């Protein structure tokens, strides 16, 4: 990760010139043009306040500048955090073991709470994958929860960590985490990543309520998330929600024609986007809840 003390004047100059910005334009509201010139030549480095003002004038975030500075490569902790985000959609065993090895190597030279937590999460998921035994995997997840549970406030990083281990805990703890996470995420209305995370927590909350046979509240949450998914164009998520709504309505003893309609809508949508593997997983889920053949007409 780029440190403020590093000299990166050549990168500032190249970006500025590519954008056809003058030194005076980039220096505005931060410093004199002559001072900014010294940053580009590397004779001095900006303090944190001036650094962010320069980037703001260049219409650039620290994350993007850091990426460019490292020759369009992710390195160190940035690479680990990126790998961790991909785990949410691709947590096969090979991916998990690769991320675990990366974190293990990093931790040999750095002390970092978040990277340590990612290491524990990988261990929990790998153990579960190999043994199918929650009692063996849960202690790794509990290490993460022990640290984060002591914090007065959770930010996006902590919320991402917890979302990956939600189902390692008892129902009450998982429900508490989900509800508090959704409250915390209300503070991030304008963050795209937070919107994605909020939807993931909402989906997990529906599952937890279904597992606890609280189908009335699960239906309320499902209807709310269906509206959001339609608005955001999240068709994969929408397909899952339609099927789960069919399960919930069946459990609430609604008329068969209504429940069948939701099953059909969900499976038809997933077929339209050609997500056949998810179709099969959902058929197993329907069989699990309704105790009958997974064949959906």
Secondary structure as GFF3:
##gff-version 3
##sequence-region A 1 297
A	DSSP	alpha_helix	9	18	.	.	.	ID=ss1
A	DSSP	alpha_helix	23	27	.	.	.	ID=ss2
A	DSSP	alpha_helix	33	41	.	.	.	ID=ss3
A	DSSP	alpha_helix	48	57	.	.	.	ID=ss4
A	DSSP	alpha_helix	62	69	.	.	.	ID=ss5
A	DSSP	alpha_helix	76	87	.	.	.	ID=ss6
A	DSSP	alpha_helix	93	107	.	.	.	ID=ss7
A	DSSP	alpha_helix	113	131	.	.	.	ID=ss8
A	DSSP	alpha_helix	134	149	.	.	.	ID=ss9
A	DSSP	alpha_helix	156	163	.	.	.	ID=ss10
A	DSSP	three_ten_helix	166	168	.	.	.	ID=ss11
A	DSSP	alpha_helix	171	185	.	.	.	ID=ss12
A	DSSP	three_ten_helix	186	188	.	.	.	ID=ss13
A	DSSP	alpha_helix	192	211	.	.	.	ID=ss14
A	DSSP	alpha_helix	215	232	.	.	.	ID=ss15
A	DSSP	alpha_helix	235	251	.	.	.	ID=ss16
A	DSSP	alpha_helix	256	272	.	.	.	ID=ss17
A	DSSP	alpha_helix	276	290	.	.	.	ID=ss18
###
